């Protein structure tokens, strides 16, 4: 077994800076919620601060000290447990419906989103399976077929909530992991084609998806209904100019922008910190991805490399999906901007995932800390 080293300091710095910057942006954005829904503000602030920031930091420290091979040993049970917890949403009286979707479970004043557990549980199991399959992933019987069944299982659970955006992100991470593990590209394209056909049929039966696609194609249409959020987001981003209005000075978050602490928080940040601040935040995500993928490439074994790769792709893909939606270059989604948006569960799981990558960096085969 390779000697254990210190964690990758640059990746740790990226996680620290993104967490602090994200919390400050959240505090500013939450002023809009305080003005509109003062009673709800205390619950939101408690969830983000205690479950997200404090408990997430504890989780990050803990997972950075747990040998990452532990996750491979119990990968199946972790995945199974994440599925069972997510299925609790479909028990009457347990899952809470909000915005037309049943995605949350309330434990006292704290809301909990089981799909966050399902995402990391799936990535851990997929990394364990792919690292064991080796060259068999190039076959249909032991490669693309099991992957399709796993994605179909996760997709059925997520689409039933419905949570189309999370499914697309998980699918993207799964296909990326399958590709780097040696899977055949023609099998990947076949799975993408089958998924696209299935999603087209699903979208045709769901009016809200059709509205999103129509808004994406023609943002100026239905500015007071389905296109309202995108247009208000673009107004906020545009009014930020080069350097922004200043911390806490966003106007859109008070009366106009829907979900200013949720999926619209990038627009609030862009209004307050401008083009320069937006580029700075995007650079942080890119640097996080660069260091994380470097850790994956230098991992001492295949499982560690695939696990680090999957986690980084999962986090960065979701974050850029959110940013792209606020800029109008991708269809609107309801997913949070990781490290920044309100969501105690999302921040907790994200920091725990970052801790896993930090632990993998302790066992790099080509160790360079600078």
C-alpha positions, 0 to 999 in steps of 0.5 A: 500500500502506498504511503499516505501524504498530505492532502492536495493544498490547492484543491483544499484552497479551492474548496475553502474559497468557494465555500466562503464566497458562496456563503457570503453571496448567499447572505446577500441574496437572502436579504431579499427573502428577509424583506419578503418572507421574514418568517421563512428567513430564520428556517432558511438561515438555520438550514444553510448555516448549521446543516450546510456550512457547519455540518458540511465542514465537519463532514468534509473533515471526516471524509478527508480522513476516511480511507477512500477504499472504505467506500468501495467496500460498502459501495453496494450498500451505500447505493441501496440505502440511498435508493431506499431513502429516496423512495421515502418521498413516495410514501404519502405524508412523508414527501413534501410537494413544492413547486409541482415536485415531491423532492423534499422530506422535512425533519423538524425545521430542516428540509432534506433532499434525498436525491443528493444522497442518491447522486453520490451513492450512484457515483460511488457504486458506479466507480466500484463497478467500473473499476472491477469490470476493467476491459469487460466494459467494452462488451454489451453484456458486461458494459453498456447493458448494466450501465443502462439498467443502472441509469434506468433505475436511477432515472425512473426514481428521479423522473417520478418526482419529477426531477429531470435536471438532476437525472441529466446531470447524473447521466452525464457524469455516468457516461463520462465515467464509463468513457474514461474507464474504457467504454466504447463510444458507439455504445455511449452514443447508443445510450444517449440516443435511447435516452433522448428518445425517452426524454422526448416522449417524457417531455411531450407528456409534461407541459412544464418541460415544453414551456421551458424549451419554448422559453429557451428558444424564444426568451421574449415570449411569455415574459409574464409567465414561463419566461418571467424568471429568465427575463428578470435574470437577464435584467439583473445580470445586465444591470451589474455592468462591469463591476456590479452595484456592490455587495448587498445592493441588488435590486432584483432580489427584493421584488422581481427575481424568483428564487433569489437564494435558489437557482437564481442566485447567480443573477443576484451575484452578477448584479452585485459583482458585475462581469468581473465577479462573474468571471471570478466565480466561473474561474473558481469552478474551473480551478476546482475542476482542474485540480480535482481532475488532476487528483483523479489522473494521479490516483494510485488505483482505478477506483480512486481515479474514477470516484474523484473524476465522477465527483468533480464532473457531478459538481462542476456539471451541475454548477455550469448547468445552473449558470448556463440557465441563468444566462439563457444559453441552456433551458431553465432548471431548478437545480442549485448552484453548488457552494452558493445556492440555498440548500443545506443538504446540497452544501452538506453533501458537496463538502462531504464529496470534496472531502472524499476527493481530498482523501484520494489526493493523499494517495496520489501515485505522482505526488506533487503538492505545488 
